[in-house]
Amino acid sequence: MANVRWTAEAQRWLADIYEYIAADNPHAAADTVQGIYELAQTLLEHPKKGSRYSKSQRDVRILLYSHYRIAYLVREGGDIDVLGVFHGALDITKYQL
């Protein structure tokens, strides 16, 4: 059975997102992180749901959740690796995807 796996970097980004939002509104922070997590889980059913990220040599895709971009890689065999979660205002070309 396929799995959604979060890289250590993606987990750090998610924690940073939570902390940033929670400084003003802990409930909204929890909702945002939960929404991102739940959307990533839907990739098990529809792994090609996100747009192909053209600046990568690999089959990296981007899935949108509100102001955030979830960068993920579909592995052979169906596993999904979440590589990072980026705010829409960030320039993700600085990161190796």
C-alpha positions in Angstrom: 0.0 0.0 0.0 1.3 3.5 -0.9 2.1 6.0 1.8 2.5 9.8 2.1 5.9 10.4 3.6 7.0 13.8 4.9 10.7 14.7 4.6 12.3 16.2 7.7 12.5 19.6 5.8 8.7 19.4 5.0 8.0 18.7 8.7 10.1 21.7 9.7 8.2 24.0 7.3 4.9 22.7 8.6 6.0 23.4 12.2 7.2 26.9 11.2 3.9 27.6 9.5 2.0 26.5 12.7 4.2 28.6 15.0 3.9 31.7 12.8 0.1 31.5 12.6 -0.3 30.4 16.2 1.4 33.6 17.5 -1.9 35.3 16.6 -4.4 32.5 16.4 -3.6 29.0 17.6 -7.0 27.7 16.4 -6.3 29.0 12.8 -2.8 27.5 13.0 -4.1 24.1 13.8 -6.8 24.3 11.1 -4.2 25.3 8.5 -1.8 22.6 9.3 -4.6 20.0 9.4 -5.9 21.2 6.1 -2.5 20.9 4.5 -2.0 17.4 5.9 -5.5 16.3 4.8 -4.9 17.6 1.3 -1.6 15.8 1.0 -3.4 12.5 2.0 -5.7 12.9 -1.0 -2.6 12.3 -3.2 -2.8 8.6 -2.4 -6.0 8.5 -4.6 -4.9 11.1 -7.1 -1.1 11.4 -7.2 -1.0 13.5 -10.3 -3.5 16.0 -8.9 -0.9 18.8 -8.6 0.8 20.8 -11.4 4.1 19.6 -12.7 7.0 21.8 -11.5 8.8 22.5 -14.7 12.0 23.7 -13.0 12.9 20.2 -11.7 14.5 17.3 -13.4 12.3 14.9 -11.4 8.5 14.5 -11.4 8.0 17.1 -8.7 4.5 18.4 -8.5 2.9 21.4 -6.7 -0.5 21.2 -5.0 -2.1 24.4 -3.7 -3.7 24.9 -0.3 -4.9 28.4 0.3 -1.7 30.5 0.3 0.6 27.5 0.5 2.2 25.3 -2.1 2.8 21.6 -1.2 5.8 20.3 -3.2 5.8 16.6 -3.6 7.4 13.7 -5.6 5.5 10.6 -6.8 7.8 7.6 -6.3 7.8 4.5 -8.4 5.4 2.2 -6.6 3.0 5.0 -5.7 4.6 6.4 -2.5 4.4 10.2 -2.2 7.3 12.2 -0.7 6.2 15.6 0.5 9.3 17.7 -0.1 8.2 21.0 1.4 5.4 23.4 2.1 6.0 26.9 0.9 4.0 30.1 1.3 2.9 31.5 -2.0 5.0 34.6 -1.6 8.3 32.7 -1.4 10.5 32.1 -4.4 10.8 28.3 -4.4 13.3 28.3 -7.2 15.9 28.9 -4.4 15.2 25.4 -3.2 16.4 22.1 -4.7 13.2 20.3 -5.7 
